[in-house]
Amino acid sequence: MKLAYCDKIADTIQKALKVAVALDTDGIVAEVGKIEWDLHPVGGYFVSPKKTMIVHDMNGKAYSVTIEEQPMLDIEDNGKKEVDKITF
């Protein structure tokens, strides 16, 4: 089992988007929201390492940016994806 770095990747993307907003002369990206955890809607407990943030454009339209593990696409040490090793 490999470690998941959803937190670090989400943080990196959020920071990059905030820099892009500051440098964007067109002003299309207006706001970058906070990083939301994938928590159970009622119990509030951890469900998965998935992270999501909402980004708004200059017209107020919302976009969802999601960072989620894709274990079936993992690259193994031999350079092959795990899914490539499955035989039928």
C-alpha positions in Angstrom: 0.0 0.0 0.0 1.3 3.4 -0.9 0.8 6.6 1.0 -1.7 9.2 -0.4 -0.7 12.8 -0.6 -4.1 14.4 -1.3 -3.4 17.1 1.4 -0.1 18.2 -0.1 -1.4 18.2 -3.7 -4.6 20.1 -2.7 -2.5 22.7 -0.8 -0.1 23.1 -3.8 -3.0 23.5 -6.3 -4.8 26.0 -4.0 -1.6 28.1 -3.6 -1.0 28.0 -7.3 -4.5 29.1 -8.1 -4.3 32.0 -5.6 -1.0 33.2 -7.3 -2.8 32.8 -10.7 -5.6 35.0 -9.4 -3.2 37.7 -8.3 -1.4 37.6 -11.7 -4.5 37.2 -13.9 -4.9 40.4 -16.0 -8.2 39.1 -17.4 -9.7 38.7 -14.0 -11.5 35.5 -14.9 -10.8 33.6 -11.8 -12.2 35.6 -8.9 -12.0 33.5 -5.8 -10.4 30.3 -4.6 -12.1 28.6 -1.7 -10.8 26.7 1.3 -9.8 23.0 1.1 -12.7 20.8 2.2 -12.2 17.3 3.6 -14.3 14.3 2.7 -16.2 13.9 5.9 -19.4 12.0 6.6 -22.3 14.4 6.2 -24.0 13.4 9.5 -21.3 11.9 11.8 -18.5 14.2 10.6 -16.0 11.4 10.6 -13.2 10.9 8.0 -14.4 9.0 4.9 -11.5 9.3 2.5 -8.4 11.4 1.8 -10.2 13.2 -1.1 -10.0 17.0 -1.0 -12.2 19.5 -2.7 -12.2 23.3 -3.2 -14.6 25.6 -4.9 -13.3 28.2 -7.4 -15.5 31.1 -8.6 -15.1 32.9 -11.9 -15.8 36.7 -12.4 -19.4 36.0 -13.1 -19.9 34.1 -9.8 -20.1 30.7 -11.5 -18.7 27.9 -9.2 -16.3 25.2 -10.2 -15.3 22.2 -8.1 -11.6 21.1 -8.0 -11.2 17.6 -6.6 -8.1 15.7 -5.6 -8.8 12.0 -5.2 -6.7 8.9 -5.1 -6.8 6.7 -8.2 -5.1 3.4 -6.9 -5.9 1.5 -10.0 -3.7 3.9 -12.0 -0.7 3.7 -9.6 2.7 3.2 -11.2 4.6 0.3 -9.7 8.3 0.2 -9.2 8.8 -1.6 -12.5 7.1 1.3 -14.4 3.9 -0.5 -15.1 0.5 0.5 -13.7 -1.1 -2.0 -11.4 -4.0 -2.4 -13.8 -1.6 -3.4 -16.6 -0.6 -6.5 -14.6 -4.1 -7.9 -14.4 -4.6 -11.0 -16.5 -7.9 -12.6 -17.4 
